[in-house]
Amino acid sequence: MTRNATSFPFDIVLFDLDGTLVDSNRDLAPAVNHALSLEDRPPVPEAEVRNLIGGGAFAMLERALQATGGPVAQTRFAELGAELLAHYRAHIADNTVPFEGVTAALDRLAQLGCKLAVCTNKAEEPARDLLAKLDLAGRFDAIYGGDTLGPGNAKPDPAMLYAAIADCGGGRAAMVGDSTYDVRAARNANIPAITFRYGYHDVPVEELGGDAMIDHWNELLPTLEGVLTS
């Protein structure tokens, strides 16, 4: 028997972090552009950095370099990646905020008996740091980063989803995210996926391919209750 004694159809809801729970582009973009400046590359506009996010910091840097002149030698790439991460960690919550409606939706899910977890490709330590600084960490029963389970276990591999579901006691789960990493991980874990139209998309929004797409957090619970179970 699952934990959820209400009529709500899910026992566990898993969430991506960047572009889903929080608008972290506000601090990721300056970190990316700091790294680019060390290579005398032009900055990428903040609005365009949103489309580079996904798969972790080094994947984001690789895309930024490609957009501003092409790749660099592997040793230099590692140096720039370290600079990006150091800048970001020093400014991780300077401007980042939860998206409108996040805390109300999380609180309502908890009231309904749902266990909540974060499954992000951001490394676990900065993910926990960011969530703590935004006073969100205590709302989650499990937090998994792209490095938590070791190499090769980041999304779209379903390993962290399975682990988070187990940590939450098992039951029917859904994934909420904003990229194909989230959708493919959910597919691989055989659970439904909801995507946000406003997120940091790695493909055109119409190509995300989730079970449902929403515009605002106030649509999340009705979507979980209706669209995915109709």
Salt bridges, closest charged atoms under 4 A:
ASP16 OD1 - LYS155 NZ 2.93
ASP18 OD1 - LYS122 NZ 3.29
ASP23 OD2 - ARG26 NE 3.13
ASP23 OD1 - ARG50 NH1 3.84
GLU39 OE1 - ARG76 NE 2.76
GLU79 OE1 - ARG76 NH1 3.06
GLU83 OE1 - HIS34 NE2 3.29
ASP94 OD2 - HIS91 ND1 2.75
GLU100 OE2 - HIS216 NE2 3.86
ASP107 OD1 - ARG139 NE 2.97
GLU124 OE2 - ARG128 NE 2.67
GLU125 OE2 - ARG89 NH2 3.68
ASP129 OD2 - ARG89 NH2 3.64
ASP129 OD1 - LYS133 NZ 2.68
ASP141 OD1 - LYS115 NZ 3.76
ASP182 OD1 - LYS155 NZ 2.59
ASP211 OD2 - ARG187 NH1 2.99
ASP215 OD1 - ARG197 NH1 2.72
